[in-house]
């Protein structure tokens, strides 16, 4: 006799996760006449996962945008940069193969695919992650989606919802809890649904717009599927799991780590894969950001925003001394920034700058704080780029407690101490840091014997970086001074479920597990960690698309 609240359903392909990797997987299967059930732990309004709120930059090779700017890129050169930055080991066979595939196929399988969906890229190509002590991007490769990744999600969503209900089904607010296996093949999954859903709806596999949240009743569902595709993301939303896997070279993990992901990205399906003999690798490889601030109105505990740190600001430790002897400058090696900040005695740092720098250089990753790109307002984007983004600066000063400002340095330090933790900001240290820097700036370009000034000069040689980077001038110039209190913030897991080039999950015996696939962040963006130690940045959404398309090629071949 079937127990109360228990349901059984069947489908050809079960896709766990409605982020960009899961949506692309489902769309490509549907185009080939397949039947798909998509389940996601969040509601329908969160369709797209992190891509729905992300900025939407992609590292792409050999694009028309690069050619128009005379950027002499090639798959061979990109792979050389990738391998330098990743520092993959001899045993990283699958990660290396995925890296090679990405560099070789990014134009055809990612760029052209996105353009066919009706999404364009901005004409500028940015040059980020150039490398600090290790070579990174030797050329500009960072392409920005016009409309951001949220617009890409919307385009995919429109196509998904155009298929008949007997082909595409959704289960939202539903968590995958256990993979099912029979005769050596993964053939289904146990789910927990927290939506109010009637018995006929479950038997019909619950088509879109049918779920109404009016109850917290838990329903257990057993899904039988020919194939199970894990697209549920990594574990960067589980802060305790992040701390457990913290890179040893970074020292002890901070106790007050900010969450730049979502609590549903908890890595529990990684545990299920291990339980079924699957290989999970490189969990200590992660893509955190150095400049996080607590979100003013968080949706969950510890939620943070990831700033794109101002290049011309001075980066100070918790006491107010400039971090050195090499100063911290963004745009070169995010891994290096996180490592050095993690090794400091206190869990927060400061950036000190003036309004001129803030309006030109301050940016926040994500769709919410980039409305001109998200809403495709070209005039507004050009105005903020050329004249300064006072809107964002004013918003942060008004609503975020991590931002303080003053008309003089003494008052600024007093306000910094009002939100400081564990140590006092010393006025003399802050003053000495700024005066030493300002004096060198005023001495003239031929005397700029400061690594930050050299880096800024280098950045400004590339046009798209020049318009977002201030020409060096003194910090104290009579205008409003600003200080930003920063903490490390999580974002992506670079390691994950090991897969071959078909996105099949690999067992510890070296053979693929029948019926089980992993795509996107769940697979470490290919092979259980294709990026290795560092990412060239922009390989995440792009990697989701690539791994999804590889899975579908195999499934429908």
Secondary structure as UniProt FT lines:
FT   TURN            4..5
FT   STRAND          6..16
FT   HELIX           20..31
FT   TURN            32..33
FT   STRAND          36..39
FT   HELIX           44..46
FT   HELIX           49..52
FT   STRAND          57..59
FT   HELIX           64..68
FT   TURN            69..70
FT   HELIX           75..86
FT   TURN            90..91
FT   HELIX           93..105
FT   HELIX           106..111
FT   HELIX           112..116
FT   TURN            117..118
FT   STRAND          121..126
FT   STRAND          142..145
FT   TURN            146..147
FT   HELIX           148..160
FT   TURN            161..162
FT   TURN            165..167
FT   STRAND          168..171
FT   STRAND          174..182
FT   TURN            183..184
FT   STRAND          185..193
FT   HELIX           199..203
FT   TURN            204..205
FT   TURN            208..209
FT   STRAND          219..230
FT   TURN            236..237
FT   HELIX           239..244
FT   HELIX           248..250
FT   TURN            255..256
FT   STRAND          258..259
FT   TURN            263..264
FT   HELIX           268..275
FT   TURN            276..277
FT   STRAND          280..281
FT   TURN            283..284
FT   STRAND          286..294
FT   TURN            296..297
FT   TURN            301..302
FT   STRAND          303..308
FT   TURN            311..312
FT   STRAND          314..316
FT   TURN            318..319
FT   TURN            330..331
FT   HELIX           334..342
FT   STRAND          349..354
FT   HELIX           355..361
FT   STRAND          363..364
FT   TURN            368..369
FT   HELIX           371..374
FT   TURN            375..376
FT   HELIX           378..387
FT   HELIX           390..399
FT   TURN            401..402
FT   STRAND          403..406
FT   HELIX           409..418
FT   HELIX           427..442
FT   HELIX           445..447
FT   HELIX           451..459
FT   TURN            460..461
FT   HELIX           463..466
FT   TURN            467..468
FT   STRAND          481..493
FT   STRAND          496..497
FT   TURN            501..502
FT   STRAND          504..507
FT   TURN            508..509
FT   STRAND          512..518
FT   HELIX           520..523
FT   TURN            524..533
FT   HELIX           540..555
//
